[in-house]
Amino acid sequence: MNAPLLNMLVALGAGALIGLERERASAASRGGEAVAGLRTFSIAALAGAVAVQCGGAALLGVATAVVAVLAGVSYWRTFRSEDPGLTTELAFVFTVLIGGLAMEAPNVAGAAAVVTALLLGARERLHHFASAVLTEEELRSALVLAAAAIVVMPLLPNAQMGPFDALNPRSVWRLVVLVLLIGAAGHVATRLLGPRFGLPVSGLASGFVSSSATIGAMGSRAAEEPGVLGAAAAGAVLSTVATVVQMAVVLSATSQAALREMVIPLVCAGVAAAGYGVVFTLSAIRQKTEGASAGEALSLKTALIFAGTLSVVLLISAALRHWFGEAGAIVAAALAGFVDTHASAISIASLVVNGRMEPAECVVPILAGFTTNSVTKVIVAVAAGGRAFALRVVPGVLLVAAAAWAGALVVL
């Protein structure tokens, strides 16, 4: 079977799929024959395919214009009915374009047809979600998130600037978007599971993206709604479990020798983080939060506070590096750890792989970065969550760091 014929069959299948959904939907809503159904949509898709095969994009444009006129006439005849929507007419025109696309990219055309049929078939669920499930505050939050990620971030310069060239505006704003995303994920988990379970679960999952950002988001939630303080603290502490697990993963990928030296410190830190987090999780489960709402979907104020706090840490780190230089691996790793403990660990493990450092010598520099990162978490917890939140989270962060150093004493 040659390619044009096969592509036309894809176009026919795409039109038939969309037409079948439209015919069944029309029969269910009107109880009669559809205005445009299986046959009409199949022919429209074939018309698009034949137009591309015979005349290319120009003829496809003519065919699409003709179908659009026919769809407009059909809408004019039926717009006074109980369902004056344009969905079927738009789908009719789109089917012609899908048919033309099938001649050039049949896989993409097939995917477009499936997605179109799914959207058409999910009409009731989507309307219910938009009118009854999605709140006005959640819609506003989604628009803020979209603006921050799609509009603002591409406009910011992607270069080091400021005192000591310490700040990259796009990287800092990326942290703002990250905190907003974590807050949105926590909100969704809370809506699905309730505050007692949703916040700990989302905290653990978000920790794999950024434990510091997760602590900031959880602190904001606790400050805004004291009724979920325990659950937010559990999510914040459990994010440190993700930090330890991710540390083991990056070390394994970079240097197995470094990982072997860090096994005991990481196990000690992981056990401490998990134990401390479980205590607060169990406390949150027992806590009555029936009156607690799902809270704000996201908080731009929290994201800006977190980014500002981390920017200050970056400036201090850059100043120390400028004044004292890169005198040793411990100092360099500690300074890098203020921002990202995993990047610090990777740099040290790379020295082990290159033979510039013995495996046993990597423990202290890696833990130095781990410790300074804990300092960042402490600062974020205090700045975002206030005294009550910090009193619950900071001891856990310090306990995890102390457990890692205790494990290091065994190794050393």
Secondary structure, 3 states (H helix, E strand, C coil): CCHHHHHHHHHHHHHHHHHHHHHHHHHHHHCCCCCCCHHHHHHHHHHHHHHHHHHHHHHHHHHHHHHHHHHHHHHHHHCCCCCCCCHHHHHHHHHHHHHHHHHHCHHHHHHHHHHHHHHHHCHHHHHHHHHHHCCHHHHHHHHHHHHHHHHHHHHCCCCCECHHHCECHHHHHHHHHHHHHHHHHHHHHHHHHCHHHHHHHHHHHHCCCCHHHHHHHHHHHHHHCHHHHHHHHHHHHHHHHHHHHHHHHHHHHHCHHHHHHHHHHHHHHHHHHHHHHHHHHHHHHHCCCCCCCCCCCCCHHHHHHHHHHHHHHHHHHHHHHHHHCCCCHHHHHHHHHCCCHHHHHHHHHHHHHCCCCCHHHHHHHHHHHHHHHHHHHHHHHHHHHHHHHHHHHHHHHHHHHHHHHHHHHHHC
